[in-house]
Amino acid sequence: MDLPSPLAWLVDEGGASPGPERFLAELGRRLLADGLPISGGALTLSVPHPIIARRTWLWRAETGAVIEALAFAAAPQSEAGCEWLAGLGPVWEARIGPAGDNQALDSPLLGWAGVANGAGGSAFGPAETGLLREVARFSAAPLAALAAREARAALLEAYLGRRSAARVQAGALARGTGETIRAALLCADLRDFTALSEVTEPHVMITVLDAWFDRVAGAVHAFGGEVLKFIGDGVLAIFPVTATSSEGDATRGDREACEAALRAVAASRAGMAHLDQVRQAQGLAPLPFGAALHFGEILWGNIGAADRLDFTAIGSAVNLVSRLEGLCKPLGRSVLISGAVAANTATTLIPLGEHLLRGIAQPCAVFTLPED
C-alpha cells in the first residue's frame, strides 16, 4: 500500500516516538516535506495527575522548536493550543479517537496552523484538509500508545517521585536490587502530632497534613531534591550528589547537595512560619516541627515482599538523620544539622556540641541555624 510519507510514518514508527514533543515535531516535519503549507502544530493530552490536568506541546515550523504549556486542574479550562495556533495562521484541529466516545473531551487534540495566502484566505483547501483528516485518523493508534506511556509516567512520579519512577519504568523491578548513592538527607515531622490528631476531626487532620507536606515537599522539589517517603506526619527526602568539578574537585557535588538541602530547610521554615500566621489568625494553634539534615551514603533500591515492592533508602546515614531529628524536641530546636553537612557548607552554623544518638555508636557533632 503506497501511503504519503506522514501516514506511512504514523503506521510504522509514530507509536515508538520517545515522547509527545518528538511525535509532534516529526509529524510536522513530514507534513512540511510533503508540501503542506503549515506554520505550526499543537498536541494536547490529558494526564492523570493531582495538579496538572492537560499538557500541550507547541511546535513552530520556522524553527522546529517545541515548547510545553501546562493546564492545571484548579484553573479554568483553556484551549492553549488553539489560541497559540491562531496567532500563526488559519487553524485546523481535531479530536483523536473513536467517534461518539464519551470521553471525547479527554481525547488527544491535534491541531495545525496554516500559512495564510495573499488574499487572506485559508491555506487548507480540500486536498490539504483531506490529508489532515487522514493524519488525524492514522494518529489514533500511536497517540493512544503515547498517551498511555505519559499517563503511566505521571502516575508513577506522583506516587514514587521522579527518580524512583524512572527506575521502575526502566524495568528495575527485581527485589534486592539497588545502588549506593551519596546524598544529603532531610528528615522532618510535626511535633505533638498524636495529641493534635486526638482532638481534630480526621478530614481536618488530612488538610493539616497536606498544608505541612506542601511546605516541606515544595521546598525539597524547588531545590532539586526528591521526597522518598511520607510516613504519617514525617517526610524523608534526599538531595543526591549529581555533579563533580571538571578540575577534579571531588567534593563539589557533596557541597552542592548539602547547600541545596540547607536552602530547602530554610524555605520550609519560612513556609511554615507563614502557615502558622494564617492559622493563628483563624484561632488555631501553630504547627511546630523538627527537621534534621545529614550527609552520607545510602543504599537506594527495591525492598519488600515477593509480591509487594517499594523503593526506599536504607543505611547508617538514614538511621542517623532519623535519630538526629528526634533530638530536636529535647534540645528545643526546630532544625538540627550533622557535622557531615557542616563540613560541606559555607553557611554559618551554631555548634551545639557532640551528642549520643540512640543506636548510633559514635557521638554526632550537632549544629543548628543562627536564627533557630
Beta strands, then each sheet from edge to edge (+ up, - down):
strand 1: 38-46
strand 2: 52-60
strand 3: 66-72
strand 4: 91-95
strand 5: 109-114
strand 6: 178-190
strand 7: 226-231
strand 8: 234-240
strand 9: 289-305
strand 10: 308-314
strand 11: 335-338
strand 12: 350-355
strand 13: 364-368
sheet 1: 3+ 2- 1+ 5- 4+
sheet 2: 7+ 8- 6+ 9- 10+
sheet 3: 7+ 8- 6+ 9- 11- 13+ 12-
end
